Amino acid sequence: MKNIGGQAVIEGVMMKAQRGWTVAVRDEKGEIHLKREEIRGLPSFLKLPLLRGIVALYQALVIGMRALEFSAKKAYNEDNQGPLSSFSIVITIGIAFFLAVALFIFLPLYITKAVGSLIHSVSSNSLFFNLIDGIIRVVIFLIYVASIGLWKEMRRIFEYHGAEHKVIHAYESGKDLNIDNVRPFSPRHPRCGTSFLLIVMVTSIIVFSLIPQSWPFSWKFLSRLVLIPLIAGLSYEILRLTARMKNNPFMYLLSLPGLMLQGLTTREPDDMQIEVAIIALKEVLNLEDGNTSEA
């Protein structure tokens, strides 16, 4: 059984395995288009605990950008545009990182500082301060996810997200990959990126509590930026553990908040969406088995 991850894209699904990734997209005429790429092997030291989480996050960002680019072109019949350059990808990721830092690090910290100026117990207790900071961060995240879910196009992506999870569940259960076998499975999966983000937020509360409360605002903000790789690495290991031990009652309880949160980021897919996810998964399994011809 191979370890498969995935991502919903515009009118399609990306599936990733160890050796490569594939994306299947349905265009406006109903035809399904495929793209597949191999992934270069990593040095052994980058597969060590903590480090592998940072590498996995970087890979997910880069591959996600390439998959989204392909899906946008095929879904909207825009093949005349050339592929994104490495520079364009770096700039796009940089802008996304800046916005994420502003929304999920700077803003919660600033609001918590304002609350601390009104409530002494918040400003004087590091754990309490970071607990309030973390709660505000989670609330902002929930508002953000719920808001984008109101967008019609994003609801379609959430349906493909559900299709991706259903197909992976069926594969991990040893079922033949067809629509009838896949349909009964849950659209929620313990190894989902949504669960990862929630774990990141909870882990950050604990890690940020180590920052001295006496530090000025600017130092607290900068230290949070420096600690992002550590938090990402720790969160990745926690996600792997909860997914590997999903049948353990304690681990199930740990993963339950992330599964509940997926109620905002997944929707029940239709059979055509499930078909796309099945094709993407079969293609990445072919790639893993050594069939490297371009699709």
Helices and strands as residue ranges (DSSP letters): E 5-9, E 12-16, E 20-26, E 32-38, G 44-47, H 51-75, H 86-101, I 102-106, H 107-118, H 120-124, H 126-148, H 152-172, H 179-182, H 193-208, H 217-226, H 228-244, H 249-265, H 271-288
